[in-house]
């Protein structure tokens, strides 16, 4: 029994042997085929490198033609001729003819003769200016209140001021010309701005702002 088993192992399988020979033959044939130089000549490469000619670079555009230059005019300068010092120069003086006479038709006088003459243009008259005047309706309000400190001291005083009277007759500004003391000027300034009323100054009948000088006296009443 054991002998039959070993005998079977030693026997060669014809199918296996044929398959092995076929595989070996295919490998050898392939090697011979690739090793044959004629095969290499018939093998076409997959990629080919081809040089593509490029378009030539266009030449740069020609420069624009130069603009025509305007013609330049040549101005000739004539040098002044030297002055001959020996020649005399006549100098004339213009005289103001004065007022221009206006001709008029002569009128016969009583003796039958014809008179002649000239008429001069008249100059305009200067404007008529009228200074501001105290409005008598408010005259009783012009006297300022006597300053208490000066009254206690028993002193009188006098104030002179310049006031600017507006077109409405009210005092718009006041300037001190002279004053016995600051107390007298202070009460005068306050009274002028609050109570004084004027008839405004005029220029050719039209009301205008104008200055007016006013003097105010402060007198103490003597006790009986």
C-alpha positions in Angstrom: 0.0 0.0 0.0 2.8 2.4 0.9 4.7 1.4 -2.2 1.8 2.4 -4.5 1.7 5.9 -2.8 5.4 6.5 -3.5 5.1 5.3 -7.0 2.3 7.8 -7.7 4.4 10.7 -6.5 7.3 9.8 -8.8 5.2 9.8 -11.9 5.1 13.2 -13.9 1.8 14.7 -14.8 1.7 15.4 -18.5 -0.7 18.4 -18.2 1.5 20.2 -15.7 4.6 19.6 -17.8 3.0 21.0 -20.9 1.8 24.1 -19.1 5.3 24.7 -17.7 6.8 24.4 -21.1 4.4 26.8 -22.6 5.1 29.5 -19.9 8.8 29.1 -20.3 8.5 29.3 -24.1 6.5 32.5 -23.9 9.0 34.1 -21.6 11.9 33.2 -23.9 10.1 34.3 -27.0 9.3 37.7 -25.4 13.0 38.2 -24.4 14.1 37.4 -27.9 11.5 39.6 -29.4 12.6 42.6 -27.3 16.2 41.9 -27.8 15.8 41.9 -31.7 16.9 45.2 -33.1 14.4 45.1 -35.9 11.6 45.3 -33.4 13.0 48.5 -31.9 13.0 50.1 -35.3 9.3 49.5 -35.8 8.4 50.8 -32.3 6.9 54.4 -32.6 7.4 56.7 -29.6 4.3 58.0 -28.0 5.5 61.7 -27.7 7.2 63.7 -30.4 9.0 67.0 -29.9 8.2 69.5 -32.7 9.6 73.0 -32.9 6.8 75.5 -33.7 8.0 78.6 -35.5 7.0 81.8 -33.7 5.7 84.9 -35.4 8.4 87.5 -35.9 8.3 90.5 -33.5 6.8 93.6 -35.4 9.2 96.5 -35.7 8.5 99.6 -33.5 6.3 102.3 -35.1 8.2 105.1 -36.7 8.5 108.4 -34.7 5.9 111.1 -35.5 7.1 113.7 -37.9 8.3 116.9 -36.2 5.8 119.8 -35.9 6.5 122.7 -38.0 7.9 125.6 -36.0 6.2 129.0 -36.4 8.2 131.5 -38.2 9.9 133.9 -35.9 9.6 137.5 -36.7 12.8 139.5 -36.3 12.1 142.9 -34.7 14.6 145.5 -35.5 15.4 148.0 -32.8 16.6 151.4 -33.8 19.0 152.9 -31.3 18.1 156.5 -30.3 20.1 159.1 -32.0 22.4 161.1 -29.8 21.0 164.4 -28.8 22.8 167.4 -30.0 23.5 169.5 -26.9 24.1 172.6 -29.0 20.4 172.7 -30.2 17.9 174.7 -28.1 14.7 173.1 -26.7 11.5 175.2 -26.6 9.5 174.6 -23.4 5.9 175.6 -23.4 3.9 176.2 -20.2 0.2 175.4 -20.2 -1.9 178.2 -18.7 -5.2 177.4 -17.0 -7.8 179.3 -19.0 -10.0 179.7 -16.0 -13.8 179.6 -16.1 -15.1 178.8 -19.6 -17.2 181.7 -20.9 -20.7 180.9 -22.1 -21.8 183.0 -25.0 -25.2 184.6 -24.8 -27.3 186.8 -27.1 -26.5 190.5 -26.5 -29.4 192.5 -25.2 -29.7 196.2 -26.2 -29.5 198.6 -23.2 -31.6 201.7 -22.7 -29.3 203.9 -24.8 -29.7 201.8 -27.9 -26.2 200.2 -27.7 -25.7 196.4 -27.6 -23.9 195.1 -24.5 -21.5 192.1 -24.5 -20.1 189.9 -21.7 -19.6 186.4 -20.4 -21.6 184.3 -17.9 -19.7 182.1 -15.4 -21.0 178.8 -14.0 -22.3 179.2 -10.4 -20.8 176.9 -7.7 -23.2 174.7 -5.7 -24.2 176.2 -2.4 -22.8 174.4 0.7 -25.2 172.1 2.6 -27.3 173.7 5.3 -26.5 172.1 8.7 -28.6 172.6 11.8 -27.3 171.5 15.2 -29.5 169.4 17.6 -31.7 171.5 19.9 -33.2 170.7 23.3 -36.7 169.4 23.1 -38.6 171.8 25.4 -41.1 169.1 26.3 -38.3 167.3 28.2 -36.4 170.4 29.5 -37.4 169.7 33.1 -35.8 166.3 33.0 -32.3 167.6 32.0 -31.1 168.4 35.6 -29.4 165.3 37.1 -29.9 164.2 40.7 -27.4 165.8 43.1 -24.8 163.3 44.2 -25.3 162.3 47.8 -21.6 162.3 48.8 -21.1 165.8 47.3 -24.3 167.1 49.0 -23.1 165.8 52.4 -19.7 167.5 51.8 -21.5 170.7 50.9 -19.8 171.1 47.5 -21.4 172.2 44.2 -20.0 171.4 40.8 -20.2 171.8 37.1 -20.0 169.3 34.2 -19.5 169.9 30.5 -20.2 167.0 28.1 -20.5 166.3 24.4 -23.5 164.1 23.5 -24.1 162.3 20.2 -27.8 162.8 19.3 -29.4 160.3 17.0 -32.0 160.8 14.3 -34.6 159.9 16.9 -33.5 162.6 19.3 -32.1 160.2 21.9 -28.5 160.4 23.2 -26.4 157.6 21.7 -23.0 158.4 23.2 -21.6 160.9 25.7 -18.0 162.2 26.2 -16.7 164.1 29.2 -15.2 167.6 28.5 -14.7 168.6 32.1 -16.2 167.8 35.5 -15.7 168.9 39.1 -15.6 165.3 40.2 -16.4 161.8 39.0 -19.6 161.8 41.0 -21.0 164.8 39.1 -20.1 163.2 35.7 -21.6 159.8 36.7 -25.0 161.2 37.5 -24.9 163.5 34.4 -24.1 160.5 32.1 -26.9 158.4 33.6 -29.5 161.2 33.2 -28.4 162.0 29.6 -28.7 158.4 28.4 -32.1 157.9 30.1 -34.0 161.2 30.0 -32.5 163.7 27.7 -34.4 164.3 24.4 -33.4 166.6 21.5 -34.7 167.7 18.2 -32.2 166.0 15.9 -29.8 167.9 13.7 -30.5 168.2 10.0 -28.5 168.4 6.8 -30.5 170.1 4.1 -33.7 169.3 6.1 -32.9 165.6 6.5 -32.3 164.3 10.1 -28.7 163.2 10.8 -26.6 162.2 13.8 -24.8 165.2 15.3 -22.8 166.2 18.4 -24.0 168.8 20.9 -22.1 170.3 23.9 -24.1 170.7 27.1 -23.1 172.3 30.4 -24.8 171.2 33.7 -24.4 173.1 37.0 -25.0 171.7 40.5 -25.9 174.3 43.1 -26.7 173.7 46.7 -29.8 175.4 48.2 -28.9 177.5 51.2 -30.8 176.5 54.3 -33.1 179.1 55.7 
